[in-house]
Amino acid sequence: MPQFVVERNIPGLGKMDKETLKAISAKSNAVVAGLGEPYSWITSYVTGDKMYCVHEAESAETVYRHAREGGFPADRVTEITTLIGPHTGR
């Protein structure tokens, strides 16, 4: 299944407490469960006022749907075409 990087601009994100982040995560999980199609939230990285998430879905439109239904911004959704890391150079 395709993977996508989702860029979210959320002012003050890096200063949110653990309970707020837990509530946001719970909402995302609930939306994923209600989509009625294959979808996986893999991980997210919080950096100041931005969050970068990796999701698996059939299409970018499904990722945007998840964002709309959850009330989350999805400023940019980009399909991951290749994964590289330290192992790539060996």
C-alpha positions, 0 to 999 in steps of 0.5 A, spaced: 500 500 500 502 506 498 505 511 504 505 518 504 508 524 508 503 529 511 505 536 513 501 539 518 502 546 520 499 547 527 501 553 531 504 551 538 504 544 537 511 543 540 508 546 546 502 542 547 502 537 553 502 530 553 494 529 555 493 534 549 497 530 544 494 523 547 487 526 545 489 528 538 492 521 537 485 518 540 481 522 535 486 520 529 485 513 531 477 513 531 477 516 524 482 511 522 477 506 525 471 509 521 474 510 514 471 503 512 477 502 508 485 500 509 489 505 512 494 505 517 497 511 521 505 509 522 508 515 526 509 522 526 514 527 528 513 533 532 518 539 530 516 546 533 509 548 529 509 542 524 508 535 524 510 530 519 506 524 519 507 517 515 500 514 513 499 508 509 493 509 504 490 507 497 490 514 495 492 521 497 485 523 497 484 518 503 489 521 507 486 528 506 479 525 508 482 522 514 484 530 515 478 533 514 474 528 518 479 529 524 479 536 523 486 536 522 490 540 517 493 537 512 497 542 508 501 537 504 500 530 502 506 527 498 507 520 496 513 516 498 516 513 492 523 510 495 526 509 502 533 510 503 538 509 509 544 508 512 543 501 509 543 504 502 550 506 502 553 499 504 
